[in-house]
């Protein structure tokens, strides 16, 4: 039972009864004592009508749901409400009219039929509005959930696309290392296994602690330094107060791979990547030295990441591009 809704309903009923009392009292037609009697009777009448119509609404929800029979449902509920109003009016005036301190004229009595019919129709309209507002809110929540699920799928696809390319490049580098430096090749394999252990362990998690992500990225950076010896440099500075904030797993790996995909990384033109926290953001920046041709770029990776963080944080993921620098600011969660 929804006690919050019931309490709200009876607050409205009480306010309506008090307004009716004040209107009757200001007219001066009835004594104070009789006005209080009418207040009690009207409160009981409105409450009974409300509960009967609430029961009818619940009953019709089962046998004639809005989702399947919207027009028929509205017509049937209004007709039943009309019957309830007529029965209520008949009982009140049949049993109550003899006790009125004055004789009620014919015009007033005739108008009460319409008044009670409109009163019950008004209550039913409130039930209709509640249903449609609830469905509207539910549709918004479902749309947001579906959009979030879609974004998560797109982000997972991005990771799945990135991993084979990274593996191909890593194994190509490993092939050269085996011939040149077997000890370094062993270290490279160990680093590679740690990187993919992290990816597998956190594949289904939405967020991880920044400290966990930084520990992973240290291994990943070691791997890249081996792969791009002297062609790539990193600077990582995380504020102590930010270290236990959260981030989406492999966000940093994706941003670093994005920088490598679009920029030249060569001993003669090294790529500098900085990772640092700045208040509520984790910033990843790199110097711009764009490749003339970028293969396997669908230009939706960062957009998907923006969409994902839009669901997880009130702060946006910010992309800034200047003449000599590219920067992504990721909100810390």
N, C-alpha and C positions, 0 to 999 in steps of 0.2 A: 504494500500500500504506500502511495506517494504522499506522505504526511506534509511535505513542504507544499505540494500543490493544493492539498485540502485546506491547509492553513491560509494560503493565499486566496482560495475561493471564498472562504468564510469571512475573510477580511473585506473582500469586495461586497459580499452580502450585507455585512454589518454597516458598511459605509452607505449602501443604497437605502437600508432601513432607516438610518439616521437622517439622511437627506429627506426621505419621505416624511419622517416625523417633524422635521423643521418646517417643511412646506405646509403640512396640515396645521401645525401649531401657529405659524404666522398668519394663517387665514382667519383664525379666531372662531371657526365654526364649531369646534368641539372643545370641551373642557380639558384641563390638563390631565385629569385622571383617565378620560376616555382616549386622549392622544397616546398615553402610555400603553393602554390596552391594545390600541391599534398597532403600536410599535411592536409589541410582543407577537400579536397575531400575524402581522406582515412578515416578521422575521421568520416565524415558523413556516408560513406559507411559502416564502421564497426558498427556504432551505429544503422543504419537502419537494417542491418543484425541481430544484436544482439536482437533488439526489435521484429523483425518478428519471430525469432527463440524462443524468450521468450514466445510470444503469442501462437505459435504452441505447445510449451511445456505445457503451461497452459491448452490449449484446449484438448490436448491428456490426460492430467491428469483427465479430466472429462469423456471422452468417451472411453479411453483405459488405465486405471490406471495400474501402475507397479504391484500392489499387485495381480492383476488377470491375466494380459497378459504380463508378463515381456519380453519374447523373441520377441513377435509380436510388442510390444510397441517400443523396441529399434530399430528393423528393420524399422518400419514405420517412426519413427522420423528421423533416419539417411537418409532414402530415401527422405523425405520432405526437410531435410536440404540440400541434394545434389541438389534438384530442385531449392531451393532458391539460392544456390551458383552459379549455371549455369545461372539463370536469371540475377543475380547481375553482373556476369562477362560479359554477353552479352550486357547488357545496358551500362556498363562503357566503354567497348572497342568499341562498335558501335558508341556511341556519343562522346567518348573522344579521340579516336585514331587520328582523323584528327588534333587535337590541339597539339599533341606531337611534340617537336622540332626536332625529328629524326624518321626515319622509323623503326618500330619494326620488328625484323626478325621472320621468321616462327617458328623456334624452341622456341623462347621466348613466342610467342602467344599461341602455343600448350601447353606449360607448365603451363600457367595461368589457363587453365581449371582444371587441377589437383589441382593447388594451391587453387582455390576458393572452390572446393569440400572438400578439406582437412580442409580449414579454417572453414567452417560451421560444419563439423564433429567435429572439436575441440571444438567449442562452445557447441554443443550438449553433448559432453563428459563431459564438465564442469557441465551442467545441470544434467546429470546422476550421476556424483560424488556427487553433492550437495544432491540429493535425497537419495542416499545410505548412505552418511555420516549422514544425518538427521535421517534416519531410524535407523541407528546403535546407535546414541546418544539416540534416543527415546527408543530403546530396552533396553539400559543400565538403563535409568531412570525407565522404567516400571519394570525391573528385581529388581532394588533396592526397588521400592515401594512395589512390591509383597513380597520381602524378609522381608521388614519392617512390612508389614501387617501380614505375617506369624509369625514373632517374637512377635508382639503384641498379637496375638491370643495365642501363646504358653505361654506368660507371664500371660495373663488373665486366661488361664487354670491352671497355677501354683497357682494363687491367689484363683481360684475356688476350687482347690484341697485342699489348705491349710485351707480355711475357715471352711469347715465341720469338719476337724480334730480338729481345734482350738475350735470350738463350742462344740464338744463332750467332750474335756478335760475340757473346762470351766464349762459346765453343770455338769460334774462329780464332780468337785471341789465345785460347788454351792450346790450340793446335800448334801455333807458332812458338809458344812458351815451352812446350814439351821438347821441341827440337833444340831450343836455345838454352834453356835454364830449367832443368827438371825440378830443382828445389823450389823455385818460384812457381812452377806449374802446380806443385803439391799445395802450396799456400793458396794459390788462386782457387783450386778445387774446394779447399776447406772454407774459404770465404764465400764461394758460390753456394755451397750447401747451407751455410748459416743464413744467407739471404733468402733462399727458397724455403727453408724451414719456417722463417718468420712469415712469409707470404702464405704458406699453407696453414699455419697455426691461426692466423688472423683473417683468413679469407671470408669468414661469415660474420665477423664482428663489425659493427657500425662505427665504433670509436675505440681508441686506445689512449693511454696516457702519453703525453708528449715525450716523457722520459723513455718510454718503451720504443717509440718511433725513432728517437734520436739514437738509441743504442743500435737499432737496426740500421739506420742510415750510416752510422760509423763503419759497419761492416761493408755496406754497399759502396761507400766512398773508397774504402781500401781496395775493393774489387776494381773500381773505375780507375784508380791511380795505377794499378797494375796494368790494366788494359790500355790506358792512355798515358803511358809514362812520359812525364814532362809536358803534357799537352793540356792538362786540366788541373786546376787548383781550387781548393775549398776553404772557406772560412765559416766556422760554426760558432755562434755566440748566443746562448740561451740564458735569459735572466733566471735567477734562482726561484723567484716567485711565480714563474710561468711553467716550471718543469713538470708539475703534476696536472696541468690543464690537459684537455683532450683534443684529439685530432682524428680524422678518418684514416684508417690504416693505408699505408703505401702512398699517401698523398705526396710526400717528399720524393719518393722514387719516381712517380709519374712526372712531377715538375722538373726533376733533374733530367729525366729521359727526354722531356719536351725541349729542354735547353740544348741537349746534345743533338736532337733530331734537326733543329732549325739553325744551329750555329756551327761554324768551323771550330774544331778542336785540334790544334796542331802545335808542334814544338815551336814553330816560328810565330804562330798566332794562338797562344794558349787561351783557353776559356776559363774565366774566373767566376765561380759561383759562391754567393754569400747566403748563409742561412742564419737568421737571427730573429729573436722575439722583440716585439715593440708594443708594449702595453697589451692589448687584447688581440694582437695579430702575430702570426708567424710569417716572416717575410723571406721570400726566395728571389734573389736577383742575379742577373748575369750580364756581362758585357755583350753587346750586340756585334756579331760578325757573321751575318746571315749567309747561309749556303745559297748558291744560285738555283739549285734544284733540290727540293725536299721530297723524298719518296715516302709512300705510305702515310701521308698526312691527310686526314679527312676534315681537319679544322673544327672538330666538335668536342675534342677532349676537354679543353678548358671550360667550354660552355656546359658540358655535363657536370663538371666539378662545381661550377658556379650554381647550377640548379640543385645539386645535392646539398651543398652548404646552406642554400637558401631555406631548406627544410629544417636544418639542424640548428641554425643560428639566426638571430635578429640582425646580425651584422653581415654585410655582403662580402663575398670574396671579390677582391679588387684586383684588376689587371691594369698595370700602367706601362706604357711603352714610350720611351724617349729615343732621341736620335742615337744615343750610344749605350742605352741600358734598357733591359726588359725586367719587369718586376711583377711578382704575384704576391698579394697579401692575403693569407689564409686566416679566417677568424678562428681563434682558439675557443674551444667549447667548455 
